[in-house]
C-alpha cells in the first residue's frame, strides 16, 4: 500500500475516536460555529427577594404616600422572611392594608408584589414602624396662660406614631393663643397644650345683644365665666338678675338668641 493510502486509512480511524472522547466526557457534541465555552455555559442562580429588599420596597411605598413635609418612615420586619424566587426586572409593591392614618408602631402590612404586569403574590408582613417628623418642642418650661407667641419653642425630629396631636407649626395668629397647661422642658407641644386666649372674664360687664328675628335688644350683663370667641358662656342680666347663655363675639359683645 502506498503512503497516500496509509494516510487516508489513519484519518478514518482517528475521527470516530475523537468523537467518542467527546461523548465519553459528558459534553454535548459541538456544532459548526460553537465553542466549548458556549456549550458548557450554564444560567446563573435565580433571583430571590430578600428581607432587606422587601423592607426597602415597603418603606419607599410608605414614603411616597406619606412622606410630605420632611416626614420619613422607618420599618423593621419582625418575623423571619423566607427568600422567594422572583422574576428579573423592576418590582413594585402596593400596601393594601392598613390605611396610612391607621398605621401604628406595630402593624401587619397586607401587600401585593408585582413585576411589571405579573402578580408575584400577596403577603402579610408584620412590622415595627416609626414615622419621623419635625414637631414643636418646648425649649424652656411653659406656664399656663403664657402667650403662645412668647413661648420658646424649637423644631425637633421625633417619632410621631408615639404622639397624640403633635404641633407641627404655630398657628398664623399665635398672639390669639395661650398655653393651656404647664409644659416641661423638652416636651412635645400638642394641640391640647394651647388654646385661644379668653377675651371675656368672670365678673366683667359687657353688652349683650338679644335677637329674635327683626327684634333686637341691647342690655348690660355680667359675665359669669371666661370665654373665647365663638364659645357659649353664662351671663347675668344686671336688671332682672336672670341667668342667660350667649356666644362670645369679642371682648365687649355677647350674642344671645331668643
Secondary structure per residue as TSV (DSSP state, phi and psi in degrees):
chain	resnum	aa	ss	phi	psi
A	1	X	-	360.0	134.8
A	2	X	-	-78.0	171.7
A	3	X	H	-65.8	-31.6
A	4	X	H	-65.7	-39.6
A	5	X	H	-65.9	-38.9
A	6	X	H	-62.1	-42.8
A	7	X	H	-63.1	-41.9
A	8	X	H	-65.2	-42.3
A	9	X	H	-64.1	-40.3
A	10	X	H	-62.9	-41.7
A	11	X	H	-66.7	-35.2
A	12	X	H	-67.3	-33.8
A	13	X	H	-76.1	-41.1
A	14	X	H	-74.8	-31.0
A	15	X	H	-62.9	-48.2
A	16	X	H	-62.9	-34.6
A	17	X	H	-63.0	-40.3
A	18	X	H	-64.9	-40.5
A	19	X	H	-65.2	-41.1
A	20	X	H	-62.9	-37.0
A	21	X	H	-63.6	-39.8
A	22	X	H	-65.5	-40.6
A	23	X	H	-66.2	-40.1
A	24	X	H	-67.3	-24.6
A	25	X	T	-78.1	-9.6
A	26	X	T	85.7	0.1
A	27	X	-	-84.0	145.6
A	28	X	-	-68.3	149.6
A	29	X	-	-62.6	137.8
A	30	X	-	-81.1	143.0
A	31	X	-	-103.2	172.2
A	32	X	T	-61.7	133.4
A	33	X	T	85.6	-4.3
A	34	X	-	-94.0	157.6
A	35	X	-	-124.4	167.5
A	36	X	H	-59.8	-33.4
A	37	X	H	-64.0	-46.9
A	38	X	H	-71.9	-28.9
A	39	X	H	-75.2	-29.0
A	40	X	H	-104.3	-1.2
A	41	X	-	-66.0	139.3
A	42	X	-	-123.3	155.7
A	43	X	-	-70.8	150.9
A	44	X	-	-72.2	172.6
A	45	X	-	-63.9	148.3
A	46	X	-	-65.2	148.9
A	47	X	-	-72.8	141.9
A	48	X	E	-126.7	146.2
A	49	X	E	-87.4	109.3
A	50	X	-	-90.3	166.4
A	51	X	H	-60.4	-41.7
A	52	X	H	-62.9	-39.7
A	53	X	H	-68.7	-41.2
A	54	X	H	-62.6	-44.4
A	55	X	H	-60.2	-41.5
A	56	X	H	-64.9	-41.1
A	57	X	H	-61.5	-44.3
A	58	X	H	-65.9	-43.2
A	59	X	H	-63.7	-44.2
A	60	X	H	-61.9	-38.9
A	61	X	H	-64.3	-42.2
A	62	X	H	-65.8	-40.7
A	63	X	H	-66.5	-32.6
A	64	X	H	-67.6	-34.2
A	65	X	H	-86.6	-34.5
A	66	X	H	-140.3	40.5
A	67	X	-	-109.2	26.2
A	68	X	G	-75.8	163.1
A	69	X	G	55.5	38.2
A	70	X	G	78.3	5.6
A	71	X	-	-72.5	151.0
A	72	X	E	-147.9	132.8
A	73	X	E	-92.8	148.3
A	74	X	E	-136.4	130.4
A	75	X	E	-125.2	149.1
A	76	X	E	-136.1	122.7
A	77	X	E	-74.4	126.9
A	78	X	-	-97.6	-0.8
A	79	X	S	-126.7	137.1
A	80	X	-	-53.3	134.3
A	81	X	-	-102.9	127.0
A	82	X	-	-88.7	117.2
A	83	X	-	-55.7	142.8
A	84	X	E	-131.5	146.5
A	85	X	E	-68.3	139.0
A	86	X	-	-137.4	157.6
A	87	X	-	-67.2	155.2
A	88	X	S	-68.5	156.9
A	89	X	S	110.8	178.3
A	90	X	-	-70.2	143.1
A	91	X	-	-111.4	147.6
A	92	X	E	-129.7	138.2
A	93	X	E	-120.5	139.6
A	94	X	E	-122.6	125.3
A	95	X	E	-86.7	114.9
A	96	X	E	-84.9	-38.4
A	97	X	E	-148.6	149.6
A	98	X	S	-83.7	173.5
A	99	X	-	-64.0	154.0
A	100	X	G	-57.9	-39.3
A	101	X	G	-77.9	-0.5
A	102	X	G	-111.6	8.3
A	103	X	-	-68.8	137.1
A	104	X	-	-122.3	179.8
A	105	X	S	-60.5	-35.4
A	106	X	E	-119.4	123.0
A	107	X	E	-143.3	160.5
A	108	X	E	-113.8	114.5
A	109	X	E	-91.3	120.5
A	110	X	E	-93.1	116.0
A	111	X	E	-129.8	155.7
A	112	X	E	-119.9	128.9
A	113	X	E	-110.4	131.5
A	114	X	E	-128.9	146.0
A	115	X	E	-117.7	98.3
A	116	X	T	66.4	-124.9
A	117	X	T	-91.3	-5.5
A	118	X	E	-86.8	127.3
A	119	X	E	-81.2	117.3
A	120	X	E	-80.0	-41.2
A	121	X	E	164.8	174.2
A	122	X	E	-125.2	133.7
A	123	X	E	-135.9	160.8
A	124	X	E	-111.3	119.8
A	125	X	E	-118.9	112.0
A	126	X	E	-75.4	133.5
A	127	X	E	-136.7	156.7
A	128	X	E	-105.4	124.5
A	129	X	E	-118.0	149.8
A	130	X	E	-133.2	141.7
A	131	X	E	-123.4	99.3
A	132	X	E	-84.4	133.1
A	133	X	E	-157.2	152.7
A	134	X	E	-79.7	128.5
A	135	X	E	-127.5	163.5
A	136	X	E	-78.9	128.9
A	137	X	E	-127.0	142.1
A	138	X	E	-75.5	122.0
A	139	X	S	-78.5	-28.5
A	140	X	S	-132.9	165.5
A	141	X	-	-64.9	135.2
A	142	X	B	-110.1	142.7
A	143	X	-	-106.1	149.6
A	144	X	T	-60.1	133.5
A	145	X	T	91.8	-8.5
A	146	X	-	-70.3	138.1
A	147	X	B	-62.7	136.3
A	148	X	G	-63.8	-33.4
A	149	X	G	-67.4	-20.8
A	150	X	G	-95.2	-4.1
A	151	X	S	-76.2	139.5
A	152	X	-	-85.7	103.8
A	153	X	E	-124.0	153.4
A	154	X	E	-142.4	163.0
A	155	X	E	-96.3	131.1
A	156	X	E	-134.8	150.4
A	157	X	E	-83.8	119.3
A	158	X	E	-134.7	160.0
A	159	X	E	-81.4	107.0
A	160	X	G	-79.5	-9.2
A	161	X	G	-67.5	-21.5
A	162	X	G	-94.6	1.3
A	163	X	-	-112.2	157.4
A	164	X	S	-119.1	121.1
A	165	X	S	53.9	52.2
A	166	X	B	-68.1	154.1
A	167	X	-	-96.0	120.0
A	168	X	-	-92.8	-25.2
A	169	X	S	-159.8	159.7
A	170	X	-	-74.3	145.7
A	171	X	-	-63.2	155.8
A	172	X	T	-61.6	-28.5
A	173	X	T	-111.5	63.5
A	174	X	G	-60.8	-27.6
A	175	X	G	-65.5	-18.6
A	176	X	G	-90.0	1.4
A	177	X	E	-119.0	156.1
A	178	X	E	-136.7	163.5
A	179	X	E	-72.0	127.0
A	180	X	-	-86.9	-21.4
A	181	X	S	-152.8	156.7
A	182	X	-	-62.1	138.0
A	183	X	B	-125.9	121.7
A	184	X	-	-75.5	164.9
A	185	X	T	-59.8	135.1
A	186	X	T	83.4	-4.6
A	187	X	-	-77.0	146.9
A	188	X	B	-76.6	132.1
A	189	X	-	-75.6	130.0
A	190	X	B	-113.0	171.0
A	191	X	G	-63.9	-23.6
A	192	X	G	-83.7	-10.7
A	193	X	G	-82.2	-7.3
A	194	X	E	-141.0	162.6
A	195	X	E	-152.1	165.3
A	196	X	E	-61.5	140.5
A	197	X	-	-71.6	128.2
A	198	X	-	-60.0	144.4
A	199	X	S	-114.8	-15.1
A	200	X	B	-123.2	147.1
A	201	X	-	-131.8	157.0
A	202	X	T	-57.5	132.7
A	203	X	T	92.0	-11.0
A	204	X	-	-79.9	143.9
A	205	X	E	-97.8	126.6
A	206	X	E	-133.5	175.4
A	207	X	E	-94.7	129.0
A	208	X	E	-104.4	131.5
A	209	X	E	-106.1	114.3
A	210	X	E	-101.1	126.6
A	211	X	E	-123.5	141.6
A	212	X	E	-147.4	92.5
A	213	X	T	57.1	-116.0
A	214	X	T	-84.9	-9.8
A	215	X	E	-85.8	130.6
A	216	X	E	-131.6	128.8
A	217	X	E	-125.3	135.3
A	218	X	E	-114.2	133.0
A	219	X	E	-151.5	162.6
A	220	X	E	-91.3	136.7
A	221	X	E	-133.9	157.7
A	222	X	E	-99.9	129.6
A	223	X	E	-76.2	131.3
A	224	X	-	-103.2	-7.6
A	225	X	S	-158.3	147.8
A	226	X	-	-69.1	154.7
A	227	X	B	-158.3	159.2
A	228	X	-	-108.0	162.9
A	229	X	T	-53.8	131.8
A	230	X	T	91.7	-10.3
A	231	X	-	-89.5	143.7
A	232	X	E	-83.0	132.2
A	233	X	E	-134.3	160.6
A	234	X	E	-88.4	138.4
A	235	X	E	-134.6	164.5
A	236	X	E	-126.5	129.1
A	237	X	E	-64.7	122.3
A	238	X	T	-66.5	-24.3
A	239	X	T	-88.4	-52.2
A	240	X	T	-88.9	-13.2
A	241	X	-	63.0	17.5
A	242	X	-	-82.8	138.8
A	243	X	E	-85.3	138.3
A	244	X	E	-133.8	169.4
A	245	X	E	-124.3	134.5
A	246	X	E	-143.8	164.8
A	247	X	E	-97.8	130.4
A	248	X	E	-69.3	125.9
A	249	X	E	-98.1	-47.5
A	250	X	E	-156.5	-167.8
A	251	X	T	-69.3	-10.7
A	252	X	T	-119.9	-7.4
A	253	X	E	-136.3	137.2
A	254	X	E	-128.1	133.9
A	255	X	E	-99.6	127.6
A	256	X	E	-119.6	123.2
A	257	X	E	-95.1	130.6
A	258	X	-	-85.8	360.0
